[in-house]
């Protein structure tokens, strides 16, 4: 993968993650407002299902992030499972 494509893919993943996380906050705000207004008539199960779907999207994004990272490492000639971060404490 060329460097600019990798960068754009990572940026797109990050933007979408932020959008979904914001959507979760907005759903919580909406849920609170409607729950307060409707009381026992509030459709809590539907809101729970919407939250679950958003969490599934976040899990998908995590998987895609790992897949992208593996492709980048492979393109650079590295094995994804064998890469370790070195400590900065010098040893």
Secondary structure by P-SEA (a helix, b strand, c coil): ccaaaaaaaaaaaaaaaaaaaaaaaaaaaaaaaaaaacccccaaaaaaaaaaaaaaaaaaaaaaaaaaaaaaaaaaccccccbbbbbcccc
